Amino acid sequence: MKKIIIVFFSLLFSLSIYFAHIIIEPVRVIENNIEHPYLVAFDTDFERILFTDKSNFVYVYGLEGDFIFKFGGMYDDSSQEDWEFEKISGISVLGTNYVVADNSLNKLCFFDTSGNFINKFDLDYTPGKIKGDEDSDLYITNIVDLEIVVIDEFQDKKNLIALPDGYGEEQILDISAFGVSWEEDYIFIGDNINNKIVAFDKDGRYEYEFSSESNNRIMSIDYLNDLIIVTLENENSIYFFNEKGKLLSDFGSKGNASGEFLNPIGLSIFEDENLLAIADSGNNRIQLFDLSDLDL
């Protein structure tokens, strides 16, 4: 049974401010044979959760927590199979395909929704996080050159978004955290060198930015109903900001009970169902939360 309770406390990231701390009970916990999960994504058409852990497999589960299949696995130098991975940096859904990026082998792999390997593309850049949009385009971060490569569902290149680099306003020096709002057509960059979150439109035009209010690394960003949702390295809570950068709330605390975390890393939103999936890495599990009653 979902339960949301609002209480108040102060001092987050050494700031003397007050905000709402929310206790949310997960509606589902997936924790069988998982070892340090760090990326998670939703297949909204099939109502599935995809995630990866240190094994370099991609696991596919139903929303009720039922295991469906897994694909991928650890790359073996002796066999050198195209569908294996050394370091998965991004997972997403593009049309009727599952897409996996590997930033060690610099490749992008496509699988069908049964986990069967389709093809591989060797890249001339290092891919990071990836995200498919509602128009069946895939956004691929180039973490070295601070670019976003956009391809369509036929794997044809559509656009290249070159982001301005530097220490100043409207500039970034890091692109390891990446989120989107297809509702607002915004791209969010978590810049861990400048300690800020920057929003650009889908053509790379600057929109706004705000401080992450922390020296800890921004790990993941997503967006739901005017809320920017963030996980931070070594912080055992999930944070909600508004579009002006005001910290509205957080939930979670350190621990292994339901609704608690040990180094949550990846997050993903299933917007139509108001579901939030968290890769709770230190607890070796995925926690799924219903945000339908969230009112900030």
C-alpha positions as a Markdown table, in Angstrom:
| # | Residue | x | y | z |
|---|---|---|---|---|
| 1 | Met | 0.0 | 0.0 | 0.0 |
| 2 | Lys | 1.4 | 3.3 | -1.1 |
| 3 | Lys | 1.9 | 5.9 | 1.7 |
| 4 | Ile | 3.1 | 9.5 | 1.4 |
| 5 | Ile | 3.8 | 11.4 | 4.6 |
| 6 | Ile | 5.2 | 15.0 | 4.6 |
| 7 | Val | 7.5 | 16.1 | 7.5 |
| 8 | Phe | 10.0 | 19.0 | 7.7 |
| 9 | Phe | 13.7 | 19.2 | 8.5 |
| 10 | Ser | 16.6 | 21.4 | 7.6 |
| 11 | Leu | 20.2 | 21.4 | 6.4 |
| 12 | Leu | 20.7 | 19.7 | 3.1 |
| 13 | Phe | 24.1 | 20.0 | 1.4 |
| 14 | Ser | 25.1 | 22.4 | 4.3 |
| 15 | Leu | 22.3 | 24.8 | 3.4 |
| 16 | Ser | 20.2 | 26.3 | 6.2 |
| 17 | Ile | 16.9 | 26.0 | 4.4 |
| 18 | Tyr | 13.6 | 24.2 | 5.1 |
| 19 | Phe | 11.9 | 22.0 | 2.6 |
| 20 | Ala | 9.5 | 19.1 | 2.6 |
| 21 | His | 11.0 | 15.6 | 3.3 |
| 22 | Ile | 8.6 | 12.9 | 2.0 |
| 23 | Ile | 8.4 | 9.3 | 3.0 |
| 24 | Ile | 7.2 | 7.1 | 0.0 |
| 25 | Glu | 6.8 | 3.4 | 0.3 |
| 26 | Pro | 7.8 | 1.5 | -2.9 |
| 27 | Val | 5.1 | -0.3 | -4.8 |
| 28 | Arg | 7.6 | -2.9 | -6.0 |
| 29 | Val | 11.1 | -4.1 | -5.2 |
| 30 | Ile | 13.2 | -6.2 | -7.6 |
| 31 | Glu | 16.2 | -7.8 | -5.9 |
| 32 | Asn | 16.8 | -11.3 | -7.2 |
| 33 | Asn | 20.4 | -12.0 | -8.4 |
| 34 | Ile | 21.2 | -8.4 | -9.0 |
| 35 | Glu | 24.7 | -7.0 | -8.3 |
| 36 | His | 25.1 | -3.2 | -8.1 |
| 37 | Pro | 22.5 | -2.0 | -10.6 |
| 38 | Tyr | 23.3 | 1.5 | -12.0 |
| 39 | Leu | 21.1 | 2.1 | -15.1 |
| 40 | Val | 17.4 | 1.8 | -15.4 |
| 41 | Ala | 14.9 | 2.5 | -18.2 |
| 42 | Phe | 11.2 | 1.9 | -19.0 |
| 43 | Asp | 9.7 | 0.2 | -22.0 |
| 44 | Thr | 6.4 | 2.0 | -21.9 |
| 45 | Asp | 4.8 | 0.1 | -24.8 |
| 46 | Phe | 5.3 | -3.3 | -23.1 |
| 47 | Glu | 5.1 | -2.0 | -19.6 |
| 48 | Arg | 8.6 | -3.3 | -18.7 |
| 49 | Ile | 11.6 | -2.2 | -16.7 |
| 50 | Leu | 15.1 | -2.6 | -18.1 |
| 51 | Phe | 18.2 | -2.3 | -16.0 |
| 52 | Thr | 21.8 | -3.3 | -16.0 |
| 53 | Asp | 24.3 | -4.1 | -13.3 |
| 54 | Lys | 28.0 | -4.9 | -13.0 |
| 55 | Ser | 27.5 | -8.2 | -14.9 |
| 56 | Asn | 26.9 | -6.2 | -18.1 |
| 57 | Phe | 23.6 | -8.0 | -18.7 |
| 58 | Val | 20.5 | -6.0 | -19.4 |
| 59 | Tyr | 17.6 | -7.5 | -17.4 |
| 60 | Val | 14.0 | -7.1 | -18.5 |
| 61 | Tyr | 11.2 | -7.3 | -15.9 |
| 62 | Gly | 7.5 | -6.7 | -15.9 |
| 63 | Leu | 6.0 | -3.9 | -13.7 |
| 64 | Glu | 4.8 | -6.6 | -11.3 |
| 65 | Gly | 8.4 | -7.7 | -10.7 |
| 66 | Asp | 8.3 | -10.8 | -12.9 |
| 67 | Phe | 11.5 | -11.7 | -14.7 |
| 68 | Ile | 11.1 | -11.9 | -18.5 |
| 69 | Phe | 14.6 | -12.3 | -20.0 |
| 70 | Lys | 18.1 | -10.9 | -20.0 |
| 71 | Phe | 20.6 | -10.2 | -22.8 |
| 72 | Gly | 24.1 | -9.1 | -23.3 |
| 73 | Gly | 26.8 | -10.2 | -20.8 |
| 74 | Met | 30.4 | -9.7 | -20.1 |
| 75 | Tyr | 32.7 | -9.2 | -23.2 |
| 76 | Asp | 35.1 | -12.1 | -23.7 |
| 77 | Asp | 38.4 | -11.4 | -25.5 |
| 78 | Ser | 38.4 | -15.0 | -26.8 |
| 79 | Ser | 35.0 | -14.9 | -28.4 |
| 80 | Gln | 34.6 | -11.2 | -29.0 |
| 81 | Glu | 30.8 | -11.4 | -29.6 |
| 82 | Asp | 29.2 | -8.3 | -30.8 |
| 83 | Trp | 26.3 | -8.5 | -28.3 |
| 84 | Glu | 28.6 | -8.6 | -25.2 |
| 85 | Phe | 29.8 | -5.5 | -23.3 |
| 86 | Glu | 32.8 | -4.2 | -21.4 |
| 87 | Lys | 31.1 | -1.2 | -19.8 |
| 88 | Ile | 27.4 | -0.4 | -20.5 |
| 89 | Ser | 27.0 | 3.4 | -20.3 |
| 90 | Gly | 23.4 | 3.8 | -21.5 |
| 91 | Ile | 20.3 | 1.8 | -22.2 |
| 92 | Ser | 17.1 | 3.0 | -23.9 |
| 93 | Val | 14.2 | 2.1 | -26.1 |
| 94 | Leu | 14.0 | 3.2 | -29.7 |
| 95 | Gly | 10.9 | 2.3 | -31.6 |
| 96 | Thr | 10.7 | -1.5 | -31.4 |
| 97 | Asn | 14.3 | -1.9 | -30.4 |
| 98 | Tyr | 16.3 | -1.9 | -27.2 |
| 99 | Val | 19.6 | 0.0 | -27.5 |
| 100 | Val | 22.7 | -0.4 | -25.4 |
| 101 | Ala | 25.8 | 1.9 | -25.5 |
| 102 | Asp | 29.2 | 0.8 | -24.4 |
| 103 | Asn | 31.8 | 3.5 | -23.6 |
| 104 | Ser | 34.7 | 1.1 | -23.3 |
| 105 | Leu | 34.2 | -0.6 | -26.7 |
| 106 | Asn | 32.7 | 2.6 | -28.2 |
| 107 | Lys | 29.7 | 0.9 | -29.7 |
| 108 | Leu | 26.0 | 1.0 | -30.0 |
| 109 | Cys | 24.0 | -2.3 | -30.1 |
| 110 | Phe | 20.4 | -2.9 | -31.1 |
| 111 | Phe | 18.3 | -5.8 | -29.9 |
| 112 | Asp | 14.6 | -6.6 | -30.5 |
| 113 | Thr | 12.1 | -6.7 | -27.7 |
| 114 | Ser | 12.7 | -10.4 | -27.2 |
| 115 | Gly | 16.4 | -9.7 | -26.6 |
| 116 | Asn | 17.7 | -11.0 | -29.9 |
| 117 | Phe | 20.7 | -9.2 | -31.3 |
| 118 | Ile | 20.1 | -7.2 | -34.4 |
| 119 | Asn | 23.2 | -5.2 | -35.2 |
| 120 | Lys | 26.2 | -3.2 | -33.9 |
| 121 | Phe | 27.5 | 0.2 | -34.8 |
| 122 | Asp | 31.2 | 1.0 | -34.1 |
| 123 | Leu | 31.4 | 4.7 | -33.1 |
| 124 | Asp | 34.2 | 7.2 | -33.6 |
| 125 | Tyr | 33.3 | 8.8 | -30.2 |
| 126 | Thr | 32.7 | 7.7 | -26.6 |
| 127 | Pro | 29.0 | 7.3 | -25.8 |
| 128 | Gly | 27.6 | 8.0 | -22.4 |
| 129 | Lys | 23.9 | 8.1 | -21.4 |
| 130 | Ile | 21.3 | 7.6 | -24.2 |
| 131 | Lys | 17.6 | 8.4 | -24.3 |
| 132 | Gly | 14.9 | 7.6 | -26.9 |
| 133 | Asp | 12.1 | 10.2 | -27.4 |
| 134 | Glu | 8.5 | 10.0 | -28.4 |
| 135 | Asp | 9.3 | 10.8 | -32.0 |
| 136 | Ser | 11.5 | 7.6 | -32.3 |
| 137 | Asp | 14.8 | 9.5 | -32.2 |
| 138 | Leu | 17.7 | 8.5 | -30.0 |
| 139 | Tyr | 19.9 | 11.1 | -28.2 |
| 140 | Ile | 23.4 | 9.8 | -27.6 |
| 141 | Thr | 25.8 | 11.8 | -25.4 |
| 142 | Asn | 29.4 | 12.1 | -26.6 |
| 143 | Ile | 31.1 | 12.5 | -23.2 |
| 144 | Val | 34.5 | 13.5 | -24.5 |
| 145 | Asp | 33.5 | 16.2 | -27.1 |
| 146 | Leu | 30.5 | 17.5 | -25.2 |
| 147 | Glu | 28.1 | 16.7 | -28.0 |
| 148 | Ile | 24.7 | 15.0 | -28.4 |
| 149 | Val | 24.3 | 12.8 | -31.5 |
| 150 | Val | 20.7 | 12.3 | -32.6 |
| 151 | Ile | 19.7 | 9.3 | -34.8 |
| 152 | Asp | 16.4 | 8.0 | -35.9 |
| 153 | Glu | 14.9 | 4.5 | -35.5 |
| 154 | Phe | 16.6 | 3.5 | -38.8 |
| 155 | Gln | 20.0 | 4.4 | -37.2 |
| 156 | Asp | 20.4 | 7.4 | -39.6 |
| 157 | Lys | 22.0 | 10.5 | -38.1 |
| 158 | Lys | 19.6 | 13.4 | -37.9 |
| 159 | Asn | 21.4 | 16.0 | -35.9 |
| 160 | Leu | 24.5 | 16.9 | -34.0 |
| 161 | Ile | 24.1 | 19.2 | -31.0 |
| 162 | Ala | 27.5 | 20.8 | -30.0 |
| 163 | Leu | 27.3 | 22.2 | -26.5 |
| 164 | Pro | 29.3 | 25.3 | -25.4 |
| 165 | Asp | 32.2 | 24.4 | -23.2 |
| 166 | Gly | 33.7 | 26.5 | -20.5 |
| 167 | Tyr | 33.3 | 27.6 | -16.8 |
| 168 | Gly | 30.8 | 30.4 | -17.4 |
| 169 | Glu | 27.1 | 30.8 | -17.6 |
| 170 | Glu | 25.5 | 28.9 | -20.5 |
| 171 | Gln | 28.6 | 26.7 | -20.7 |
| 172 | Ile | 29.4 | 23.2 | -19.5 |
| 173 | Leu | 32.5 | 21.0 | -19.0 |
| 174 | Asp | 30.9 | 17.7 | -18.2 |
| 175 | Ile | 28.0 | 15.7 | -19.7 |
| 176 | Ser | 28.0 | 12.5 | -17.7 |
| 177 | Ala | 24.5 | 13.1 | -16.3 |
| 178 | Phe | 21.8 | 13.5 | -18.9 |
| 179 | Gly | 18.0 | 13.8 | -18.8 |
| 180 | Val | 15.2 | 15.0 | -20.9 |
| 181 | Ser | 11.7 | 16.5 | -20.7 |
| 182 | Trp | 9.9 | 15.6 | -24.0 |
| 183 | Glu | 6.9 | 17.6 | -22.6 |
| 184 | Glu | 9.0 | 20.8 | -22.6 |
| 185 | Asp | 11.5 | 19.7 | -25.3 |
| 186 | Tyr | 14.4 | 20.3 | -22.9 |
| 187 | Ile | 17.6 | 18.5 | -22.5 |
| 188 | Phe | 19.2 | 18.5 | -19.0 |
| 189 | Ile | 22.9 | 18.2 | -18.5 |
| 190 | Gly | 24.4 | 17.5 | -15.1 |
| 191 | Asp | 27.8 | 19.3 | -15.1 |
| 192 | Asn | 29.9 | 17.8 | -12.3 |
| 193 | Ile | 32.8 | 20.1 | -12.9 |
| 194 | Asn | 30.8 | 23.3 | -12.7 |
| 195 | Asn | 28.4 | 21.7 | -10.1 |
| 196 | Lys | 25.2 | 22.7 | -11.9 |
| 197 | Ile | 22.3 | 21.5 | -14.0 |
| 198 | Val | 21.8 | 23.2 | -17.3 |
| 199 | Ala | 18.8 | 23.0 | -19.6 |
| 200 | Phe | 19.0 | 23.3 | -23.4 |
| 201 | Asp | 16.3 | 22.9 | -26.0 |
| 202 | Lys | 16.4 | 20.0 | -28.4 |
| 203 | Asp | 18.4 | 22.1 | -30.9 |
| 204 | Gly | 21.0 | 23.0 | -28.3 |
| 205 | Arg | 19.9 | 26.5 | -27.4 |
| 206 | Tyr | 20.5 | 27.5 | -23.8 |
| 207 | Glu | 17.4 | 27.8 | -21.6 |
| 208 | Tyr | 18.4 | 28.1 | -17.9 |
| 209 | Glu | 20.7 | 26.6 | -15.3 |
| 210 | Phe | 20.9 | 26.3 | -11.5 |
| 211 | Ser | 23.4 | 25.0 | -8.9 |
| 212 | Ser | 23.2 | 21.3 | -7.9 |
| 213 | Glu | 23.8 | 22.6 | -4.3 |
| 214 | Ser | 26.3 | 19.9 | -3.7 |
| 215 | Asn | 29.9 | 18.9 | -4.3 |
| 216 | Asn | 28.8 | 15.3 | -4.8 |
| 217 | Arg | 28.5 | 14.1 | -8.4 |
| 218 | Ile | 25.1 | 14.3 | -10.2 |
| 219 | Met | 24.4 | 10.7 | -11.2 |
| 220 | Ser | 21.0 | 10.8 | -13.0 |
| 221 | Ile | 18.4 | 13.3 | -14.0 |
| 222 | Asp | 14.8 | 12.9 | -15.2 |
| 223 | Tyr | 11.7 | 15.0 | -15.4 |
| 224 | Leu | 8.0 | 14.6 | -14.3 |
| 225 | Asn | 5.2 | 17.2 | -14.1 |
| 226 | Asp | 7.5 | 20.3 | -13.8 |
| 227 | Leu | 9.8 | 18.5 | -11.4 |
| 228 | Ile | 13.5 | 17.8 | -12.1 |
| 229 | Ile | 14.4 | 14.6 | -10.3 |
| 230 | Val | 18.0 | 14.0 | -9.4 |
| 231 | Thr | 20.3 | 11.4 | -7.7 |
| 232 | Leu | 23.6 | 12.4 | -6.3 |
| 233 | Glu | 26.7 | 10.2 | -5.6 |
| 234 | Asn | 26.9 | 9.2 | -1.9 |
| 235 | Glu | 23.6 | 10.9 | -1.1 |
| 236 | Asn | 20.9 | 8.4 | -0.1 |
| 237 | Ser | 17.9 | 10.4 | -1.1 |
| 238 | Ile | 16.1 | 11.4 | -4.3 |
| 239 | Tyr | 15.8 | 15.2 | -4.8 |
| 240 | Phe | 13.0 | 17.2 | -6.5 |
| 241 | Phe | 13.8 | 20.6 | -7.9 |
| 242 | Asn | 11.5 | 23.0 | -9.8 |
| 243 | Glu | 12.5 | 24.5 | -13.1 |
| 244 | Lys | 13.9 | 27.6 | -11.3 |
| 245 | Gly | 16.3 | 25.4 | -9.4 |
| 246 | Lys | 14.6 | 25.6 | -6.1 |
| 247 | Leu | 14.9 | 22.4 | -4.0 |
| 248 | Leu | 11.3 | 21.5 | -3.2 |
| 249 | Ser | 11.7 | 18.1 | -1.5 |
| 250 | Asp | 13.5 | 14.8 | -1.1 |
| 251 | Phe | 12.7 | 11.3 | 0.0 |
| 252 | Gly | 14.6 | 8.4 | 1.2 |
| 253 | Ser | 17.4 | 7.9 | 3.7 |
| 254 | Lys | 20.4 | 5.6 | 4.3 |
| 255 | Gly | 19.4 | 2.0 | 5.0 |
| 256 | Asn | 18.2 | -1.2 | 3.5 |
| 257 | Ala | 14.5 | -1.1 | 4.5 |
| 258 | Ser | 11.8 | -0.4 | 1.8 |
| 259 | Gly | 12.1 | 3.2 | 0.7 |
| 260 | Glu | 15.7 | 3.5 | 2.0 |
| 261 | Phe | 18.8 | 3.6 | -0.2 |
| 262 | Leu | 22.5 | 2.8 | -0.3 |
| 263 | Asn | 24.0 | 4.9 | -3.1 |
| 264 | Pro | 21.1 | 5.2 | -5.5 |
| 265 | Ile | 22.5 | 5.9 | -9.0 |
| 266 | Gly | 20.1 | 5.5 | -12.0 |
| 267 | Leu | 16.6 | 6.7 | -12.2 |
| 268 | Ser | 13.8 | 6.6 | -14.9 |
| 269 | Ile | 10.3 | 7.9 | -15.2 |
| 270 | Phe | 7.3 | 6.2 | -16.8 |
| 271 | Glu | 5.4 | 9.5 | -17.2 |
| 272 | Asp | 2.0 | 8.1 | -18.2 |
| 273 | Glu | 1.9 | 5.9 | -15.1 |
| 274 | Asn | 3.7 | 8.4 | -12.8 |
| 275 | Leu | 6.2 | 5.7 | -11.9 |
| 276 | Leu | 9.7 | 6.3 | -10.8 |
| 277 | Ala | 12.3 | 3.5 | -10.9 |
| 278 | Ile | 15.5 | 3.8 | -8.8 |
| 279 | Ala | 18.6 | 1.7 | -9.2 |
| 280 | Asp | 19.5 | 1.2 | -5.6 |
| 281 | Ser | 23.0 | 0.1 | -6.2 |
| 282 | Gly | 24.3 | -0.5 | -2.7 |
| 283 | Asn | 21.3 | -2.6 | -1.8 |
| 284 | Asn | 21.5 | -4.6 | -5.1 |
| 285 | Arg | 17.9 | -3.9 | -6.1 |
| 286 | Ile | 15.5 | -1.8 | -8.1 |
| 287 | Gln | 12.8 | 0.1 | -6.2 |
| 288 | Leu | 9.7 | 1.3 | -8.0 |
| 289 | Phe | 7.6 | 4.2 | -6.7 |
| 290 | Asp | 4.2 | 5.6 | -7.6 |
| 291 | Leu | 4.3 | 9.4 | -7.6 |
| 292 | Ser | 0.6 | 9.9 | -8.6 |
| 293 | Asp | -0.3 | 11.5 | -5.2 |
| 294 | Leu | 2.9 | 13.7 | -5.1 |
| 295 | Asp | 1.9 | 17.3 | -4.6 |
| 296 | Leu | 4.8 | 19.8 | -4.3 |
